[in-house]
């Protein structure tokens, strides 16, 4: 095959080698026929609808979270990085407020992560990271300078100006003894933006999922989901062939005679002519020699086709830890399933799955961020998502109810992770004095506190006028002036308060 093109009035031509049919089918995005075995799944992300949905949901969710750069005062960057790496997004607000963290909104490091490479923006960059993590169990990023040369992060003053993510399949780990000494990258002009070269470990940013079988490489969720994806792909191809054949499962021709080869080919040609293509009416068919046409019936497996594909979809989404509701399958919610509401599933998905992915990316790029300053920290602002803000408001409502029941504010903050600092007075309990027991005859003649509490801590008398409301007002003034010491041992017929530090 020869190609020609013109540049500046001059004509250039070059020849290329012809590709094999399977390779050409792969590049064209069509079915690959492998040794007559029919369509074979070679690229699950491009051929499986459920794999594409699960991976794209993960990648797009992470990419839409703002990646912030913060400066931590007082040399507390290590503590903040530890909180970031915990994977719990509910600790982020506490680390920002309690450790004196200020968000950086301009500078070289901010420009780097807003436009990691001239060929990709931040959205595409983070989507590629998560996609490679899900499809290959790891991602590789090369820190580059302005001339697209690798930058050694172990140097004294490295200058990272570009970040480029590459295909993990093109990296080979080089191990001498029991140490990783280099990464061998095998690039090609048509498949990668960089040539082949040897890279030291400090020139590569790597993050991988746990792999019990190979220490140096990550284990992809796709490896586990592959049988389900292949089964679903075969079912989709079966359905495709069924509809292309006018929803006909085929016929069987029987005869009592032994047909010659030309007679058999004539019958096959007549059957193919009758079913020329989808959407056209069937043509009449005349057979000879006592041949009969029998139509096979559907098996039980064929009748359960839809239910089988639903089960395979659930299995694939469960392996990638993605709720099916995010892909539009809300049958469980409509049927009152045990999965909870849509907002609850989204919040759980963000905190468990997305929070862990963000923590891995933050840890991987901590070395890159640190090259711009030892007091800088990079993190995903998960709390800025609307679903997380709604979840935080729900926790605050629960905390208000707990505080009204006498639970100390520090205990409320610890149990609900509200992001509040530890207050000096937060170990005390507080109850509102606005309730009084009512008997069948009206207000109970219970003794109410007066301005002066008995020294022996006994029962306090009513107001001199017998007005319960005035007595409650007196108690309000006492608490408002901060004289808790005078009322610390009050025993009321209705309220029994126990202060716990």
MARFI-307457 format. One record per residue (C-alpha): x, y, z; residue in one letter; residue number from 0. Coordinates in steps of 0.2 Angstrom, whole numbers, m for minus. Layout:
BEGIN
REC  east north    up residuo num
REC     X     Y     Z       A NUM
...
***
This chain:
BEGIN
REC  east north    up residuo num
REC     0     0     0       X   0
REC     7    17    m5       X   1
REC     2    34     2       X   2
REC     6    51    m6       X   3
REC     4    69     1       X   4
REC    10    87    m4       X   5
REC    19    99     7       X   6
REC    24   116     0       X   7
REC    20   111   m18       X   8
REC    31    95   m17       X   9
REC    24    78   m17       X  10
REC    30    64    m5       X  11
REC    25    46    m6       X  12
REC    29    31     5       X  13
REC    24    13     6       X  14
REC    18     3    21       X  15
REC    17   m15    25       X  16
REC     0   m23    23       X  17
REC    m8   m28    40       X  18
REC   m15   m45    43       X  19
REC   m35   m47    43       X  20
REC   m36   m49    62       X  21
REC   m24   m33    64       X  22
REC   m34   m23    52       X  23
REC   m51   m28    60       X  24
REC   m44   m23    77       X  25
REC   m39    m6    70       X  26
REC   m55    m3    62       X  27
REC   m65    m8    77       X  28
REC   m74   m23    69       X  29
REC   m75   m41    74       X  30
REC   m59   m51    74       X  31
REC   m61   m69    67       X  32
REC   m48   m80    75       X  33
REC   m45   m97    66       X  34
REC   m63   m99    62       X  35
REC   m68   m98    80       X  36
REC   m79   m82    77       X  37
REC   m78   m66    86       X  38
REC   m65   m65   100       X  39
REC   m64   m52   113       X  40
REC   m46   m44   112       X  41
REC   m50   m27   119       X  42
REC   m63   m28   133       X  43
REC   m64    m9   135       X  44
REC   m69    m7   117       X  45
REC   m79   m23   115       X  46
REC   m88   m25   132       X  47
REC  m102   m12   135       X  48
REC  m102   m16   154       X  49
REC   m83   m15   156       X  50
REC   m83     2   147       X  51
REC   m97     9   158       X  52
REC   m89     3   174       X  53
REC   m71    10   170       X  54
REC   m78    26   162       X  55
REC   m89    30   177       X  56
REC   m74    28   189       X  57
REC   m62    38   177       X  58
REC   m75    53   175       X  59
REC   m79    54   193       X  60
REC   m61    56   198       X  61
REC   m57    68   184       X  62
REC   m71    79   189       X  63
REC   m65    82   207       X  64
REC   m54    97   208       X  65
REC   m35    93   212       X  66
REC   m29   106   224       X  67
REC   m12   112   229       X  68
REC   m10   118   247       X  69
REC     4   126   258       X  70
REC     5   119   275       X  71
REC    13   131   288       X  72
REC    24   126   303       X  73
REC    32   111   294       X  74
REC    17   100   296       X  75
REC    16    94   278       X  76
REC    21    76   283       X  77
REC     6    75   295       X  78
REC    m6    82   281       X  79
REC     1    69   269       X  80
REC    m3    56   281       X  81
REC   m21    62   283       X  82
REC   m22    63   264       X  83
REC   m15    45   262       X  84
REC   m28    38   274       X  85
REC   m41    37   260       X  86
REC   m54    44   271       X  87
REC   m61    60   264       X  88
REC   m70    65   280       X  89
REC   m53    70   287       X  90
REC   m49    83   274       X  91
REC   m59    98   282       X  92
REC   m50    94   299       X  93
REC   m33    94   291       X  94
REC   m36   111   282       X  95
REC   m42   120   297       X  96
REC   m32   113   311       X  97
REC   m15   112   303       X  98
REC   m15   129   295       X  99
REC   m17   124   277       X 100
REC   m19   137   264       X 101
REC   m24   133   246       X 102
REC   m12   139   232       X 103
REC   m22   145   217       X 104
REC    m8   151   206       X 105
REC    10   146   202       X 106
REC    20   134   192       X 107
REC    14   119   201       X 108
REC    m4   124   199       X 109
REC    m1   127   180       X 110
REC     7   109   179       X 111
REC    m8   100   185       X 112
REC   m21   111   176       X 113
REC   m12   107   159       X 114
REC     0    92   163       X 115
REC     5    90   144       X 116
REC     2   100   128       X 117
REC    m7    85   121       X 118
REC   m19    83   136       X 119
REC   m28    93   149       X 120
REC   m31    89   167       X 121
REC   m48    80   163       X 122
REC   m40    69   150       X 123
REC   m25    66   161       X 124
REC   m34    60   177       X 125
REC   m46    49   166       X 126
REC   m31    40   158       X 127
REC   m23    37   175       X 128
REC   m39    29   182       X 129
REC   m43    20   166       X 130
REC   m25    12   165       X 131
REC   m27     7   184       X 132
REC   m43    m2   181       X 133
REC   m38   m10   164       X 134
REC   m20   m15   169       X 135
REC   m19   m13   188       X 136
REC    m6     1   187       X 137
REC    m2    17   179       X 138
REC    15    25   173       X 139
REC    18    43   172       X 140
REC    34    51   166       X 141
REC    40    68   173       X 142
REC    47    78   158       X 143
REC    56    95   156       X 144
REC    52   107   142       X 145
REC    62    97   130       X 146
REC    52    81   134       X 147
REC    67    73   142       X 148
REC    64    63   158       X 149
REC    67    71   175       X 150
REC    75    62   189       X 151
REC    65    66   205       X 152
REC    79    61   216       X 153
REC    90    76   210       X 154
REC    93    91   221       X 155
REC    82   104   211       X 156
REC    72    94   198       X 157
REC    62   105   186       X 158
REC    46    96   181       X 159
REC    36   105   167       X 160
REC    26    91   159       X 161
REC    18    75   165       X 162
REC    14    61   152       X 163
REC     5    45   155       X 164
REC    10    30   145       X 165
REC     4    12   142       X 166
REC     9     0   156       X 167
REC    10   m14   143       X 168
REC    26    m5   136       X 169
REC    35    m5   152       X 170
REC    46   m20   158       X 171
REC    53   m21   175       X 172
REC    72   m24   176       X 173
REC    77   m33   192       X 174
REC    95   m37   198       X 175
REC    96   m48   213       X 176
REC    81   m43   223       X 177
REC    81   m24   218       X 178
REC    72   m15   204       X 179
REC    85    m6   195       X 180
REC    76     1   179       X 181
REC    61     1   169       X 182
REC    63    m3   150       X 183
REC    51     6   140       X 184
REC    47     0   122       X 185
REC    40    14   112       X 186
REC    35    14    93       X 187
REC    31    29    82       X 188
REC    13    24    79       X 189
REC     8    18    97       X 190
REC    17    30   109       X 191
REC    24    48   110       X 192
REC    41    43   116       X 193
REC    55    32   109       X 194
REC    62    16   118       X 195
REC    73    20   132       X 196
REC    79    13   149       X 197
REC    73    23   164       X 198
REC    79    23   182       X 199
REC    65    21   195       X 200
REC    66    39   201       X 201
REC    62    45   183       X 202
REC    45    36   183       X 203
REC    29    39   194       X 204
REC    21    22   197       X 205
REC     6    17   206       X 206
REC    m1    m1   206       X 207
REC   m15   m11   214       X 208
REC   m10   m26   226       X 209
REC    m4   m41   216       X 210
REC    m1   m57   227       X 211
REC     7   m66   212       X 212
REC    20   m53   206       X 213
REC    27   m40   218       X 214
REC    33   m28   205       X 215
REC    17   m26   195       X 216
REC    m1   m23   199       X 217
REC   m16   m34   197       X 218
REC   m31   m27   187       X 219
REC   m49   m30   191       X 220
REC   m52   m34   173       X 221
REC   m42   m50   175       X 222
REC   m56   m56   187       X 223
REC   m70   m49   177       X 224
REC   m63   m56   160       X 225
REC   m73   m72   160       X 226
REC   m89   m63   164       X 227
REC   m85   m50   150       X 228
REC   m81   m64   137       X 229
REC   m97   m73   141       X 230
REC  m107   m57   139       X 231
REC   m98   m53   123       X 232
REC  m102   m70   116       X 233
REC  m120   m67   121       X 234
REC  m120   m50   112       X 235
REC  m113   m58    96       X 236
REC  m126   m72    97       X 237
REC  m139   m59    98       X 238
REC  m131   m49    84       X 239
REC  m131   m64    72       X 240
REC  m149   m68    77       X 241
REC  m155   m51    71       X 242
REC  m144   m50    56       X 243
REC  m152   m66    51       X 244
REC  m170   m59    52       X 245
REC  m172   m66    70       X 246
REC  m170   m84    63       X 247
REC  m160   m97    72       X 248
REC  m157  m106    56       X 249
REC  m164  m122    48       X 250
REC  m159  m140    46       X 251
REC  m162  m149    29       X 252
REC  m165  m168    30       X 253
REC  m167  m181    16       X 254
REC  m167  m199    14       X 255
REC  m155  m199     0       X 256
REC  m137  m196    m1       X 257
REC  m134  m180   m10       X 258
REC  m120  m176   m22       X 259
REC  m109  m161   m19       X 260
REC  m116  m151   m32       X 261
REC  m134  m154   m25       X 262
REC  m129  m150    m8       X 263
REC  m121  m134   m14       X 264
REC  m137  m129   m23       X 265
REC  m147  m131    m8       X 266
REC  m135  m121     3       X 267
REC  m135  m107   m11       X 268
REC  m154  m107   m11       X 269
REC  m155  m106     8       X 270
REC  m143   m91     8       X 271
REC  m152   m83    m6       X 272
REC  m168   m84     4       X 273
REC  m160   m75    19       X 274
REC  m151   m62     9       X 275
REC  m150   m48    23       X 276
REC  m159   m41    38       X 277
REC  m175   m31    34       X 278
REC  m180   m40    18       X 279
REC  m194   m52    16       X 280
REC  m190   m71    14       X 281
REC  m190   m78    m3       X 282
REC  m199   m94    m8       X 283
REC  m188  m109    m8       X 284
REC  m190  m125   m18       X 285
REC  m181  m141   m13       X 286
REC  m180  m157   m23       X 287
REC  m175  m175   m19       X 288
REC  m187  m177    m4       X 289
REC  m177  m164     6       X 290
REC  m187  m157    21       X 291
REC  m183  m141    31       X 292
REC  m184  m142    50       X 293
REC  m183  m127    61       X 294
REC  m174  m130    78       X 295
REC  m183  m124    93       X 296
REC  m176  m112   107       X 297
REC  m167  m120   122       X 298
REC  m170  m115   140       X 299
REC  m153  m106   139       X 300
REC  m159   m96   124       X 301
REC  m175   m91   134       X 302
REC  m165   m85   149       X 303
REC  m154   m74   138       X 304
REC  m159   m58   145       X 305
REC  m158   m64   163       X 306
REC  m140   m71   160       X 307
REC  m134   m54   153       X 308
REC  m141   m45   168       X 309
REC  m132   m57   180       X 310
REC  m116   m54   170       X 311
REC  m118   m35   171       X 312
REC  m120   m36   190       X 313
REC  m105   m47   192       X 314
REC   m94   m35   181       X 315
REC  m100   m19   191       X 316
REC   m97   m28   207       X 317
REC   m79   m32   203       X 318
REC   m76   m14   198       X 319
REC   m85    m8   214       X 320
REC   m97     3   204       X 321
REC  m116     4   209       X 322
REC  m127    m1   194       X 323
REC  m138    14   198       X 324
REC  m124    26   192       X 325
REC  m126    18   174       X 326
REC  m145    21   174       X 327
REC  m150     3   180       X 328
REC  m162     9   194       X 329
REC  m173    m7   195       X 330
REC  m167   m11   212       X 331
REC  m172     6   219       X 332
REC  m189     6   211       X 333
REC  m192   m12   218       X 334
REC  m187    m6   235       X 335
REC  m171   m15   235       X 336
REC  m159   m16   250       X 337
REC  m146    m5   242       X 338
REC  m153    11   249       X 339
REC  m158    27   240       X 340
REC  m148    34   225       X 341
REC  m140    48   235       X 342
REC  m134    35   249       X 343
REC  m127    24   235       X 344
REC  m118    39   227       X 345
REC  m111    44   244       X 346
REC  m105    27   248       X 347
REC   m97    25   231       X 348
REC   m87    42   233       X 349
REC   m81    38   251       X 350
REC   m76    20   248       X 351
REC   m71    17   230       X 352
REC   m67    35   224       X 353
REC   m59    40   240       X 354
REC   m46    25   239       X 355
REC   m42    29   220       X 356
REC   m39    48   225       X 357
REC   m28    43   239       X 358
REC   m17    32   228       X 359
REC   m15    46   215       X 360
REC   m11    59   229       X 361
REC     2    47   236       X 362
REC    10    44   219       X 363
REC    12    63   214       X 364
REC    18    68   232       X 365
REC    36    68   225       X 366
REC    31    78   210       X 367
REC    22    91   221       X 368
REC    36    92   233       X 369
REC    49    97   220       X 370
REC    40   114   220       X 371
REC    41   116   239       X 372
REC    43   105   254       X 373
REC    28   113   262       X 374
REC    16   109   247       X 375
REC     3    96   247       X 376
REC    m8    90   232       X 377
REC   m25    83   236       X 378
REC   m42    80   228       X 379
REC   m56    91   235       X 380
REC   m69    77   238       X 381
REC   m79    88   250       X 382
REC   m83   100   236       X 383
REC   m94    87   227       X 384
REC  m113    91   230       X 385
REC  m116    73   236       X 386
REC  m103    75   249       X 387
REC  m109    92   255       X 388
REC  m127    84   256       X 389
REC  m119    69   267       X 390
REC  m110    82   278       X 391
REC  m127    91   281       X 392
REC  m135    75   286       X 393
REC  m121    72   298       X 394
REC  m123    89   306       X 395
REC  m142    86   308       X 396
REC  m138    70   317       X 397
REC  m125    79   328       X 398
REC  m137    93   333       X 399
REC  m149    80   339       X 400
REC  m136    70   349       X 401
REC  m130    87   357       X 402
REC  m147    91   362       X 403
REC  m148    74   371       X 404
REC  m133    79   381       X 405
REC  m119    71   371       X 406
REC  m103    81   373       X 407
REC   m98    90   357       X 408
REC   m81    82   356       X 409
REC   m89    65   357       X 410
REC  m101    70   343       X 411
REC   m87    76   332       X 412
REC   m77    60   335       X 413
REC   m91    48   331       X 414
REC   m98    58   316       X 415
REC   m82    65   309       X 416
REC   m88    83   308       X 417
REC   m71    91   305       X 418
REC   m72   101   321       X 419
REC   m57   105   332       X 420
REC   m57    98   350       X 421
REC   m64   112   361       X 422
REC   m59   114   379       X 423
REC   m77   114   385       X 424
REC   m82   100   373       X 425
REC   m81    86   386       X 426
REC   m96    93   395       X 427
REC  m115    89   393       X 428
REC  m128   102   391       X 429
REC  m147   100   392       X 430
REC  m161   113   389       X 431
REC  m172   117   404       X 432
REC  m188   120   394       X 433
REC  m198   105   399       X 434
REC  m208   101   414       X 435
REC  m218    85   418       X 436
REC  m237    87   416       X 437
REC  m248    76   427       X 438
REC  m267    73   426       X 439
REC  m270    89   436       X 440
REC  m259   100   426       X 441
REC  m241   105   430       X 442
REC  m233    94   443       X 443
REC  m229   103   459       X 444
REC  m210    99   457       X 445
REC  m198   110   465       X 446
REC  m189   122   453       X 447
REC  m172   130   455       X 448
REC  m170   147   462       X 449
REC  m156   159   461       X 450
REC  m147   152   477       X 451
REC  m144   133   477       X 452
REC  m144   124   494       X 453
REC  m127   121   500       X 454
REC  m131   103   504       X 455
REC  m136    99   486       X 456
REC  m153    95   491       X 457
REC  m170    99   483       X 458
REC  m171   117   478       X 459
REC  m187   127   483       X 460
REC  m200   135   471       X 461
REC  m200   153   467       X 462
REC  m207   164   481       X 463
REC  m222   168   470       X 464
REC  m224   150   465       X 465
REC  m222   155   447       X 466
REC  m213   140   438       X 467
REC  m210   151   422       X 468
REC  m201   164   433       X 469
REC  m191   150   441       X 470
REC  m185   144   424       X 471
REC  m180   161   420       X 472
REC  m169   162   435       X 473
REC  m161   146   430       X 474
REC  m158   153   413       X 475
REC  m149   169   420       X 476
REC  m138   158   431       X 477
REC  m132   147   416       X 478
REC  m131   163   405       X 479
REC  m119   171   418       X 480
REC  m108   155   418       X 481
REC  m111   150   436       X 482
REC  m112   132   433       X 483
REC  m103   129   449       X 484
REC  m118   134   459       X 485
REC  m129   122   450       X 486
REC  m117   107   447       X 487
REC  m126    97   461       X 488
REC  m144   101   457       X 489
REC  m157    87   459       X 490
REC  m173    91   451       X 491
REC  m188    80   452       X 492
REC  m189    80   433       X 493
REC  m171    82   427       X 494
REC  m156    72   433       X 495
REC  m140    78   425       X 496
REC  m124    69   426       X 497
REC  m109    78   419       X 498
REC   m95    67   411       X 499
REC   m78    74   406       X 500
***
